[in-house]
Amino acid sequence: MFNFSLSAGNKIFSRSELVRIKIRAIRSGVWFKVLSQIERAQLDLTIRVVDRVRSCLLRRLLASIVRKIHEALESPIRRLIREIGVALARRVCAAAERIGCKKAWKWAEDKGFVQFLTITYMNTHRLYRIPIENGLRATL
């Protein structure tokens, strides 16, 4: 999606990058839904005035705005894979290791396995779902 790290410390935003992010947000309908009027104005003014953002304060401000856009553009399936699938994979791997499968920890790194667990979890009726640890929701 965006090639930007969530830590704004080493990221320098350029005008062209901010324009690209803005266009993508507008085209997907996220621009007005997710951002407040002040955040939109801050991004617009930065695009108009600055070629490269060098101020640490402005960089942090823009990073939070871009993070909001990035999270809103993330597909629901990817969000569930990140939130639920990884926790499920860890749980399955821990159970497999307890019964003697020594290389089960590698399963948690397999994106296909994590995606499979997520889709299976989504299609399981709420009565039969197992609660997810790490403070995540037990049901969707």
C-alpha positions as CSV (number, residue, x, y, z in Angstrom):
1,M,0.0,0.0,0.0
2,F,2.1,2.9,1.3
3,N,5.8,2.6,1.8
4,F,6.0,4.4,5.0
5,S,7.0,3.4,8.5
6,L,4.7,4.2,11.3
7,S,7.5,5.8,13.3
8,A,7.7,9.3,11.9
9,G,11.3,9.8,13.1
10,N,13.1,8.8,9.9
11,K,10.4,9.4,7.3
12,I,10.6,12.6,5.2
13,F,7.4,13.2,3.4
14,S,7.6,14.8,-0.1
15,R,4.9,16.8,-1.8
16,S,4.4,14.1,-4.5
17,E,4.0,11.3,-1.9
18,L,1.4,13.4,0.0
19,V,-0.5,14.1,-3.2
20,R,-0.5,10.4,-4.0
21,I,-1.8,9.5,-0.6
22,K,-4.5,12.3,-0.8
23,I,-5.7,11.1,-4.3
24,R,-5.9,7.5,-3.1
25,A,-7.9,8.6,0.0
26,I,-10.3,10.7,-2.1
27,R,-10.8,8.0,-4.7
28,S,-11.6,5.3,-2.1
29,G,-14.0,7.6,-0.2
30,V,-11.9,7.7,3.0
31,W,-10.9,11.4,2.7
32,F,-14.1,12.8,4.1
33,K,-15.1,9.8,6.3
34,V,-12.0,9.4,8.3
35,L,-10.3,12.8,8.5
36,S,-11.6,15.8,10.3
37,Q,-11.8,19.1,8.5
38,I,-8.7,20.3,10.4
39,E,-6.7,17.2,9.4
40,R,-7.7,17.6,5.7
41,A,-6.7,21.3,5.9
42,Q,-3.3,20.5,7.4
43,L,-2.6,18.0,4.7
44,D,-3.8,20.4,2.0
45,L,-1.7,23.3,3.3
46,T,1.4,21.1,3.6
47,I,1.0,20.0,0.0
48,R,0.6,23.6,-1.1
49,V,3.4,25.2,0.9
50,V,6.2,22.6,1.5
51,D,8.2,20.5,-1.0
52,R,9.8,18.3,1.7
53,V,8.7,18.1,5.3
54,R,11.7,18.7,7.5
55,S,10.0,19.7,10.8
56,C,9.8,16.9,13.3
57,L,6.5,18.3,14.7
58,L,4.9,18.4,11.2
59,R,6.3,15.0,10.4
60,R,4.6,13.5,13.5
61,L,1.4,15.3,12.6
62,L,1.4,14.0,9.1
63,A,2.4,10.5,10.2
64,S,-0.8,10.3,12.4
65,I,-2.9,11.5,9.5
66,V,-1.4,9.1,7.0
67,R,-1.7,6.3,9.5
68,K,-5.5,7.0,9.8
69,I,-5.8,6.9,6.0
70,H,-3.7,3.7,5.8
71,E,-5.8,2.0,8.5
72,A,-9.0,3.0,6.7
73,L,-7.8,1.7,3.4
74,E,-6.8,-1.6,4.8
75,S,-9.2,-4.4,3.7
76,P,-11.4,-6.0,6.4
77,I,-9.8,-9.4,5.6
78,R,-6.3,-8.1,6.1
79,R,-7.3,-6.5,9.4
80,L,-8.8,-9.8,10.6
81,I,-5.7,-11.7,9.5
82,R,-3.6,-9.3,11.5
83,E,-5.8,-9.2,14.6
84,I,-7.2,-12.7,14.7
85,G,-5.3,-15.0,12.4
86,V,-1.9,-14.4,13.9
87,A,-3.3,-15.1,17.4
88,L,-5.0,-18.3,16.2
89,A,-1.8,-19.5,14.5
90,R,0.2,-18.9,17.6
91,R,-2.4,-20.9,19.6
92,V,-2.4,-23.8,17.1
93,C,1.4,-23.9,17.0
94,A,1.7,-23.9,20.8
95,A,-0.8,-26.8,20.9
96,A,1.1,-28.7,18.2
97,E,4.4,-28.2,20.1
98,R,2.9,-29.5,23.3
99,I,2.0,-32.8,21.6
100,G,5.4,-33.2,20.1
101,C,5.6,-31.4,16.7
102,K,9.0,-29.7,17.0
103,K,8.8,-27.5,13.9
104,A,5.2,-26.3,14.5
105,W,6.5,-22.8,15.3
106,K,7.2,-22.3,11.6
107,W,3.4,-22.6,10.8
108,A,2.8,-19.2,12.5
109,E,5.1,-17.6,9.9
110,D,3.2,-19.1,7.0
111,K,0.9,-16.5,5.5
112,G,-1.3,-19.1,3.8
113,F,-1.8,-20.9,7.1
114,V,-2.7,-17.7,8.9
115,Q,-5.1,-16.7,6.2
116,F,-6.7,-20.2,6.3
117,L,-7.2,-20.0,10.0
118,T,-8.8,-16.5,9.7
119,I,-11.2,-17.5,7.0
120,T,-12.1,-20.7,8.9
121,Y,-12.7,-18.6,12.0
122,M,-14.9,-16.1,10.1
123,N,-17.1,-19.0,8.8
124,T,-17.5,-20.7,12.1
125,H,-20.8,-20.0,13.9
126,R,-20.4,-17.8,16.9
127,L,-21.5,-20.5,19.3
128,Y,-18.6,-22.7,18.3
129,R,-15.8,-20.1,18.1
130,I,-13.0,-20.4,20.6
131,P,-12.1,-17.2,22.5
132,I,-9.0,-15.4,21.2
133,E,-6.4,-14.5,23.8
134,N,-4.3,-11.3,23.9
135,G,-7.3,-9.2,24.7
136,L,-8.9,-9.6,21.2
137,R,-12.6,-10.0,20.7
138,A,-14.0,-13.5,21.2
139,T,-16.6,-13.0,18.5
140,L,-16.8,-10.8,15.4
